[in-house]
Every structure is written in C-alpha cells, then in structure tokens.
Amino acid sequence: MKKIIVLLTTILLFTGCTIVRIDTENLENTINVVLSKDNKLYNRVGKGYKYYVPRGVNYIDTNELNEKLYSDGNYYYLYIDAISYYHKKKYDIKENEDAYYFQKINQNGKQGYLEINRQGNLYFVEFMYNYAKIEALVPKKDLNVVVLNASYILSTVKFNNNVIKLMLNETYFTNKEEKYDIFTSKKETTNVLEYQDKKDNKEEEEKDRETIIREKLTEE
C-alpha cells in the first residue's frame, strides 16, 4: 500500500460540543481520527438521511438520493445506498495493489475504503464508508483537504429508518433504471460522475421540449 506524505496540518475536529485538535501528517491518520469520533452534527437533510457539510464546502444540488457539493475548485459527488443500509448488506472489500493509495476502513463497526487512482494530471478519489460514498477528481495538492472534508461528511451520515422503510413500501426504488454500486471501486472515471451525466441529460431533454414548444407556437 502506497502512502502519501503531506504537510503537517492543524485541524479542529468538532464533535458535538467537544473540540479535538488533530495534528496530522498523512491521510490514514486523518481518516482514523475523524471517523473514530461520535459526531452528531448535521446541517443537511436528504431523503432518508442527514449529514454535516463542513465549513468551506457548499451544497450545490440534489439528484434523487445523491448530492453534489463544491469547495475550492473541486466538486464532491455524494452517493447514498439506502437499500443496502436498510437490509444491512455485507460486503467484502478487496485491496487494489495498483492504486496510488488504498486504505481499508473499519471504525465503530462500520466498514469502508479509500482508494485513489491517478488520472492524467488529476487524482480520482473514491471514499466509501457506512453505506455512503464520495467521489472527486482533484489535483494532487488538494488530496489531503478533500479526504478531510469527505471524512467529516461520511462520518456524520445518519439514516432515518422510518423514512427509508416508507420509501421501500412505496416502491420508491423499484423503477430506478440503474443501481449504483458504492461497494465496488471503479478505479477510473469512465462513466464516473453519473450524477452529472444524468442531470445534464435531463436538462438537455427540457431544452429540447422547450424548443419544440416555441417552434409550434411560432408556426401557429
């Protein structure tokens, strides 16, 4: 497993009313410290879940259960697997020895992984923990802060069983054409940002419909 050494950074970790100061030199330490805290903060509520958006990270929009965030030139794509959470799906995480960085995670009875793969001049981050996953394509210089922000977000994801059960009973998930597998690493960004692709397609369809309507009105 390859290690990434980063500059010493002083971080304040907010856990409820407690402030913990972290001096971190590497990604593994950052992840272990942040995820080990019982963080009950939240400032975003989605469909069947809630989580905390760290200072400096901005919410952009929502697509079904998934959300798009932004910070300092980087987009974060948050994917939620409510079905696997509700049914407590078990999974076997396999280490990718060819990855630029790989770390298995087991904190507080919750499993996950961080995998980073180089994509040209950028780095594709896949961070999965507790039935939620964040993906981002970022410059090397931003890896530490992106992983830190992702750690905060994923550590605070809390599910609402009643809401998820209601959505399951109402077949909310039944008619989804694609099921996104957060447990499997893509290793590359081919079709990675499905969130944006789907949103762009919907926007194009809306534009096409508007164009057709305008043309019909003009003809009349």
N, C-alpha and C positions, 0 to 999 in steps of 0.2 A: 504494500500500500504506500503510495507516494504521499509525502507530507508537504504542506505548503507553509512556509515560514513567513509570517507577516510582521509588520512593525508593531511594537508594543502599544496597545491602545487601552486607555482607561474608559471603562464603561459603567454607567449606572444602571443597574437592573432593578426595575420597580416591581415588587411582588406584594400587591395589596398596599398596605401602609408601610411596608418594610423596604428600605433601600439597601441593596447589596452592591458594593464596589467590586468590579471584576478587572483584574489585570491579566490580559490575555495576549499570548504570543502566537497562537495557532488556532485553526478552525475547530479542531477536536475539542480543545478546552472551552472555546466559546459555546459550542453546542451543548456539551455536558453540563456546564454551569447554568445556562439559561433554561434548558429543558428539565433540570433537576428541581427547579423551583415550582411551588404550587401557586401559579399566577392566576388570580381570579379576575383580573382586569378585562374589560371589553368595552368597545365603543362602536362596533359594527354588528348588526343583526341581519343574518341571511335567512333563507328558508330552511328552518330546522337546525340552525346552528348560529353561534355568535363567536366573535373573536376580537382581539385587540390590534388596532392599527398603530404602530409605533410613531412617535413624533418624527416628522420629516417624510413620512410615507403618506401618499394621498390616494384616496379611493377614486377610481375613475368610473366604472360602471359594472353592471351585473348581467350575466347571461345564464339563465336558469339557476342552478345552484352555485355556479362559479363566478369569481370576481376578478377584476383587473385593477391593479394598483400601480402607482408610479412614484419614483423617488430619484432625484438627481440624475436624470437621463436614462434611467433603467425601468423597464416595465416588469411587473411581477404578475404571474398568472396563477391564481389560487383555484385548485380543483378540490371538490368535496365528494367523497364516496359515501353517501348516507346509507345506501343499501348495505354495503359491506359492514359498515359500523353497526347497523341495526341487527344484522344477523351474526355479528362478531366473527366475521370471516378470518380464518387463519391463513398465513402466507409464509412462504419460505424465501428469504432474501438471499440471493446469490451474489457474491462479491465479483465485481468486474476488475480483473487484474490489469486490464489495459487502460483503465480510466486514468485521467490526470490526477484525480483524487477520489477515494471511495472510503466511506465510513459506515459501518453498521451501527444502528442506534437501538438501545434497549433502556428506556428510562421510565420509571414509575409504572412498570407493567405494560408500557406501550412500545411498539416496535416501529422501526423506520430505517431510512438510509439517506445518506447524502452522496450523490455521485456528480462529479464534474468532468466534462469532456471538452477538449479543445475543438473549436470550430473556426478554422482560419485564424483571424486575429482576436476572436472573442472566445468566451467560455460558456458552455451550456450547463447551467445548474439545475439539477433535479433533487429536490429535498422533500422526502415523504416522511410523515410522522402522524400517528393517530388518525388514520383514515382521511388525511388531508395531504395535499401535495402542492408545492410551489415550484414553478419553472421560471427561469430567467436566462436571457442571453446577454452577457455583460463583459466589459473589459477586465483584464486581469487585475488592474489596480482597484477595482470595485468588489472583488470577490469577498473580502472579509466583511465589509459592511452589508453586502447583500445577504450573506449567510447569517449575519447577526440579526438583520431585520426579519428574515424568514424564520429564524429560531423563535423570536418573540411572537410572531403571528401564529405559527404552528403550535407553540406551547400553550396558547390561550384558546384554541378552538374547543368549544364546548357544544355538545349536541343536545337537542331537545327531543327526547324520545316520543313524547306525545304528538308533536308536530310531524315527525318522520313517520310515525305509525299512521297518522291521518292521511298523509300523502300516499303511503303504500296502499291503504284501504281505498283511496280514491283513484287508484291506478295512475298516479302522477308520473311514475317512472316507466309505465308499461309501453307507452308509444314512442319512447326515445329511439331514434334510428341507430344511434351509436352509443356504445357503453365505453366510457373512458376508464382504462385500467391503470390506476395510480400505483399499483404494486410492481409493475414491470418497467424497467428503465428503457428509455428509447435509445440512449447513447448518442443520438444526433437529433438535429432539429427538423428532419424531414417530417412534414405534417405535424410539427410540434405544437404550434400555437393554434390548436383547433378553435379555441375560444375566439380569436381574432378572425380566423377564416370564416367561421360560421356567421359572425357578426357582419363582416364585410359582405358576405353573400346576401344576407337579409337586407342590408342597406341597398345593395345593387338591385334586388328584386323590387324594393319600394320605389327606387328611382325609375325603374322600367315601367312600373304601374302608373306612376305619376306622368311619365312621358306619354304613355298610351292615352290616358285620360285627357291630357292637354291637346293631343292631336285630334281626338274625337270632337272635343269642344270647338276646335278651330274649323274642322270640316263642317260642323253644323252652322 
